């Protein structure tokens, strides 16, 4: 086996067949992928079910970091996007753009990580593609994943469903992923060990839906963090949202790093957290369901939806620990580049 990626690995010839067989097939091939066809043939949804479909691309540097790597992100990110609709994720595609010279052993590590988290999430990698670009033109590896899930009849989640009085929940501490990536990239040292929160949350979502039928929507606060996510939900539903600063779970090390670097932790990306809006009567049940899941131990009710004033439009407010209130805006520009 070659030790680094070469242009020939994207040529469509014997070298490409070798990298497919000895890296991708060896790591995560199932029955559908092993057929070697240009398209995976999959079972149709049961009567009354619908399909949920999402795609995402991942360009993070460094490729390996505490708590995960670019492969884990690629699977978790698309699994979570599909699951926010209330669907059960079933199948993933995976496209690699590899730079000439990328170490084969690193590629194997990435594929092994993808296989591990796909198994945990209960999804199958069923089709894929590989391209190789010239040295100096690809930053090692980029990954695109697309996912398909099945959605049972009657489930209708979305940001437009939020109503005044609804409660806003978050499944755990914020900012872990973004600050971990920044500390690795800039070789920053903190007293506490920081680790990415990248995780598949489809099982947590299913458990919340079972416990809280009044759930309005889920959204994963990735790029732009909690602030951007809540502004999107407020805009979609034509409402205001008020968040209690003291209620938002943040690790002290992450908050300290944000203070030192000048970042707002509510605008920092997360890769293993979920925002959930539920009817007020279901808030406690949803919270209990989150906390019962290993990825939701630090879940909290952090805010409430209210009516917006028509003359100014939808807004998100933060009620601070000092008793004041300020507008919580979406991230403007790029705060933490290339973290997912």
C-alpha positions, -999 to +999 in steps of 0.1 A: +000+000+000+012+035-008+022+056+022+008+089+009-020+100-014-009+104-050-027+119-081-031+083-094-054+075-065-080+098-082-074+085-117-101+058-119-075+031-125-058+004-104-044+029-078-079+042-072-093+007-069-065+000-044-073+029-021-110+022-023-104-015-014-077-011+012-089+021+029-126+028+024-140-007+020-117-020+048-130+006+072-167+008+067-181-010+037-214-027+041-234-048+017-245-018-004-211-003-008-194-036-015-215-041-046-193-014-062-221+001-083-224+038-091-256+041-071-267+024-039-301+007-042-320+012-010-354+001+004-383+025-002-399+041+029-429+023+044-463+036+036-470+069+053-433+076+059-414+105+043-377+111+035-355+137+051-323+146+032-293+168+041-258+174+030-228+191+045-191+197+038-162+196+063-129+215+060-117+217+096-080+222+105-064+205+123-078+172+111-073+156+145-081+172+178-091+162+213-125+145+212-126+137+175-114+143+140-127+155+107-142+121+100-162+120+132-175+156+124-185+145+089-207+117+102-221+135+133-229+167+114-250+151+088-267+126+112-276+155+134-289+176+106-312+148+094-323+140+129-334+176+136-364+170+113-375+142+136-364+116+111-344+084+118-311+087+099-306+056+077-279+061+051-249+084+043-228+091+013-193+102+017-171+122-008-134+128-001-113+155-018-077+144-010-045+164-015-016+147-031+009+138-003-018+133+024-006+103+046-025+071+040-023+062+077-041+095+086-068+086+060-072+052+076-076+069+111-103+092+097-122+063+080-120+042+112-134+071+132-163+074+107-170+037+109-171+038+147-195+068+150-217+055+121-222+023+140-231+042+172-256+063+153-270+032+135-264+046+100-249+029+070-223+045+046-236+032+013-220+052-015-190+076-020-165+093-042-128+102-041-110+130-059-073+139-056-060+174-062-025+187-067-002+192-038-008+226-022-044+229-034-064+209-009-053+214+027-050+176+032-086+164+031-121+178+027-151+156+033-187+159+021-214+138+036-251+135+026-277+117+046-311+102+041-336+094+069-372+082+072-398+104+089-429+088+103-464+102+095-475+131+117-441+145+126-438+181+116-410+200+132-395+233+122-385+268+133-418+282+121-436+261+148-423+281+177-451+298+197-452+324+225-448+307+259-427+278+245-395+269+264-360+268+249-337+240+259-301+232+251-286+197+255-254+206+272-224+230+277-217+254+249-185+264+231-165+232+237-158+224+201-150+258+188-126+266+216-109+232+214-102+237+177-089+272+183-066+261+211-052+233+189-047+256+159-030+283+179-011+260+203-028+276+233-025+259+267-052+260+293-051+245+328-082+224+321-083+198+293-106+210+265-123+185+242-146+187+212-182+178+219-188+161+184-214+135+189-244+118+171-276+131+187-302+112+168-310+089+197-313+118+221-337+135+197-358+104+194-360+101+232-371+137+235-398+132+209-411+102+227-412+120+260-424+154+248-450+152+220-453+190+222-418+195+208-418+223+181-383+220+167-346+210+170-316+228+157-279+221+161-260+253+170-229+248+148-214+278+129-226+310+146-234+291+178-265+295+200-269+332+190-273+325+153-295+295+159-320+314+181-321+343+157-330+319+129-358+304+149-371+338+160-371+349+123-388+318+111-416+320+136-420+358+139-414+357+176-390+370+202-368+347+223-353+357+257-324+337+271-313+337+308-275+341+309-273+323+342-292+293+329-269+287+299-244+258+307-208+267+299-177+251+313-155+274+333-125+267+312-144+275+280-158+307+294-123+317+306-108+310+272-135+331+255-129+359+279-092+358+272-096+356+234-124+381+232-151+357+219-188+356+229-193+319+239-229+322+226-215+327+191-190+299+192-197+267+172-208+234+188-208+200+171-226+178+197-253+200+212-289+205+203-313+234+208-349+223+214-381+244+216-410+227+233-445+236+245-443+248+281-462+218+295-436+194+280-405+213+290-398+192+321-403+159+303-380+170+275-354+181+299-355+148+318-352+129+285-322+149+275-305+144+309-311+106+307-290+104+275-252+103+279-249+133+256-274+154+275-263+152+311-258+190+313-290+199+296-309+230+308-340+251+301-324+284+291-352+307+278-387+314+265-404+324+233-426+355+234-446+377+210-426+400+188-435+437+184-445+441+148-429+475+144-394+462+151-395+425+140-382+394+157-354+397+182-334+376+206-326+390+240-301+380+267-310+387+303-276+391+318-264+379+352-264+416+363-301+420+357-298+439+324-310+429+290-292+432+257-299+421+221-282+388+212-272+392+176-261+367+150-224+364+143-212+390+118-184+377+096-161+349+107-152+345+143-136+311+144-126+301+109-128+266+096-140+248+127-163+224+110 
